[in-house]
Amino acid sequence: MKMKNLSKQIAAITLTMAAVIFLSIPQRLMAQANYKLVQGKDAVVTVQGSSNVHDWTETATSIESQGDFKMEGDQLRSLRSFSFSATAKGLKSDHSSMDNRTYSTIKADKFPMITYKLNSAVVTLIQKNKYAIKATGDLTIAGATQTIVLNVDAVVNADNTISCRGSQKIQLTDYKIDPPSFLLGAMKVKNDLTIQFNLVYKNNQLLSKTN
């Protein structure tokens, strides 16, 4: 009988210790790895180009993105999956006529989405809370897909959000798009474009609680 009581006491102590250890783990260690793009003024993606007349910029106004960031405490260890999409007709400049030309050039009616999907990523610690991510993935524009390598500067912020920023040069002809000309050839768009991005991601579970 005494042995039975002793076994119950040991079991109770073991359960108590397990509960204490579990509760002492920082909450961010238990956070899910899926992070979602925080919409708002901090989510900026622009496409910059030029012509023989002037430079131009368009901003993506309708974007969605999420990634599976593996965190250990406040340390970013890996990026296991990532996706990004922008509505083609969500590209906006200061001139609607230019926007319409863009939509025609990238065949926005036939291919309404611009997407990027990660294939692999290498995460390197640069200094405390700052990382370099070399992300290899497929960028699809106007129905054509090219594998590109994005060099991303990532920062794990004090509020556990992750800021990602960088730029990528592409060429229209890589996506089977002929650089257009307008005004009877008086204005010719150059082949080279630069995509710049500044995006902030938050743990999807925590983001849902704040909405």
N, C-alpha and C positions, 0 to 999 in steps of 0.2 A: 504494500500500500504506500509505504514511504517512497519507494522507487518510482511509483506511478506519479505521485505528487511532484517529485523532483524532476521527472521528465516534462511535466506540464510547465513547471517553473522555467526550465531551460528553454522550452519552446517559446514561452511568452517573452523571455529576455531576448531571444534571437529575433523574434518578430519586431520587438521594440527597437533593437539596434538597426535592423534593416530599414524601418520607417524613418529613423533619425538620419541615416545615411542618405536615403532617397530624398528627404526633404531638404537636406543640406546642399544638394547639387544645385548650382546656379540655374535659374530658369532658362537662360539662353542656351545651356547645354542640351536641354530637352526640346528646344524649339524645332519645329519642322524645317527641313532644308529648302522647301519651295518658297521662292521669293517672287513677288509680283511688282510690276512697275507702278510707282506712285504717280498718278496723274496730276497735272497741274503745271505751274510755271517752271518747275525744276525739270520737267521732262521735255527736252528740246532736241529735235533732230532737224538739221537743215541740209539742203542740197545746194551747192555753190558751183556756178559755172560761168562761162564768159562767151562773148561773141566778138566779132570784129568791130562792134559798135559800143558795147558796154558789158560790165560784169553784172551778174544777177544772182539772186538767192531765193529759194523757196523753202518754206517751213512745213513739216509734216504735222498736220493738225489732228489726225485721227490715228493713234498708234496703240498697240497692245504688246506686252512682252512679259515673259516670266522665265525664271531660271532656277535650277536646282543647285544652290550654293551649299556646299558642305562646310559647316562651321564646327569648330571645337573651341568652346568658350567664345572669346572674341577674336579668334584666329580663323581666317579663311584658308581652307585646305584644298578645296578643289571645286570645279564647276563641272557637274556631271551632265547637265542638259541645259539648253537655252533656246528660246525662240523669240522672234520679233516679227511683227507684221504692221504694215502701214497701208491705209487706203490710198490708192493711186490718186483719186480725185480729192483727197485730203491735202494734197500739196498746194500750198497757197503762197502767192507773192503779193506785191502791192498793186498788181495789174491783172484784172480778170482776163484780158485778151492774151496775156502771156500764159496764164494758167490753162486756158483752153488749148493753146498750141502745145503745151506740155502734155496734156491728156491725149491729144491726137498722136503725138510723137511716141508715147509709151503705150499706146493702144489700151487706154484705161477702160474703155467699154468692154473689150474682150478679156482683158486681164486686170480685174479690179483691185488686186492685192499685190503689194511688194513684200516679200518675206525673206527672212534669214533663219536658218536652222543650224545649230551647232553640231559638228561632227566630233570634235575633240578639243580639249583645252589644257594648257599648262599654266599653273598658277605659281608665281615666284614672289616671295617676300622681299620687298625693297627696303623698307624700314618699318617701324612700328605702325601697324594698321594700314600700311600702304603696300599695294601689290601691283605686279605687272601680269596681265593675263594675255597669253597668246592663244587666240581662239580661231580655230579652223572650221569653216562652215560653208553652207551653200546659200548664196544670195540669188534670188529670183526676181527679175524685172521683165515685164512685158512677155512673160511666158518662157524666157530663156534663163538658164541657171549656170552660174559660175562658182567654183570653189575659191574662196578668198580667205586671207589670214588677217584678222583684226588684232591690232595691238591696243589693248585696253588698259588705262590707268584706273585702278579700283581702290577705294578707300572705305574701310569699315568705320562708320561714324559712331559717336558716343551713344546715340540712341539705337544702335544696332542696325540701322539702315546701311545699305551698300551703294556708294556712288560710283558710277562707271562713266568714263569719258574717253574720247579719242576721235580719230578721223581716218577716213579711208578714201584713197583715190581709185576711181574706176573709169572705164572708157565706154562710151555708148556702143561702139561697134562690138565690144565683147558680148553684148546682149542683143546682137543682131538689129541694132537701131542705127539707122543712118543719121548723122548729125544734120538737123534740118536747116533750111534757109527760108527766109521770109522776105516780103517786099520785093518780089521779083529778083531775089538773090542779093539785094542790098545788105541784108543782115544774115550772117552765117554763124550758127552756133558751133563752138569748138567741141571736139570729141571728148575732152577731159572734164570730169566732174569730181568734186570732193564732197563726201558725206561726213558731216560732223555731228557728234552726238554727246549729250550730257544727260544721263538718266540716273534715277534713284530707285532702288528696290527695297521693299520691306517684306519681312516674313509674312507669308500669305495668311497664316492663322491670326497673327496680330493685326494685320490690315483689316481682316473681316470684322474683328471686334471693335475697330474704331469707326467703321462705316454704319 
